[in-house]
């Protein structure tokens, strides 16, 4: 097994785990508290990783870690949950599927990689596949939700290319801890102002929050940033198409949700776009952008 293929499989564990978020949130967590879920995903995980690594940013990395934390965690989580609250899940997931196209376009000015037609085509195929997989004829549109969904996609895309551009000056654990802590600290006052703290939290919710914080976020983002470092940015972004695929399969297997022939076709198209994105990224030699520094 080649190192590139192995790195792709390891990185794919992150969006696959993100695909479990919906079922955990709906079955275990308190309803109508999306910012609480976002904050408890980010801040405890970040603090635990910082406590383990015991390394703080230095020099320019104070503001760089803050920017990456806001883009990859704080803004992304907040806008994503606003979008999910105000839009049907299918619409929100479809907006998220635009991510590979946005990353491909942003890689030109940030990383010096001119967009390839075949990569954009793979992105469109993946987008159409996700739309067929999750959209329903009754999907309603909400202006604020649409803007939030686009903002979440843009924040994640810019976070990916800037992470690729800047690299990391410390271990993956410390680097991830910086970003999760920064994002969580941004989310905390927003959550307190908008939702406040719940009067009580049941055992199931505690287990759900623990899973989201440490399996779905701390470990997942360590693997995600590892993948951004070792793989082309566009290849990483296409792996995010796994999230709606896993979420739909879990809905079918665990929640007894129906799976139509149209959805199966959409799943196949999404998978085709994902694989196509990996292959087109592999054909492109890196050009421009800062070389990443790996610290073990």
Buried (B, 14 or more C-beta within 10 A) or exposed (E): EEEBEEBBEBBBBBBBBBBBBBBBBEEBBBEEBBBBBBBBBBBBBBBBBBEEBEBBBEEEBEEBBBBBBBBBBBBBBBBBBBBBBBBBBBBBBBBBBBBBBBBBBBBEEBBEBEBBEBBBBBBBBBBBBBBBBBBEEEBEEBEEBBBBBBBBBBBBBBBBBBBBBBBBBBBBBBBBBBBBBBBBBBBBEBBEEEBEEEEEBEEEBEEBBBBBBBBBBBBBBBBBBBBBBBBBBBBBBBBBBBBBBBBBBBBEEEEEEEBEEEBEBBBBBBBBBBBBBBBBBBEBEEEEBEEBEEEE
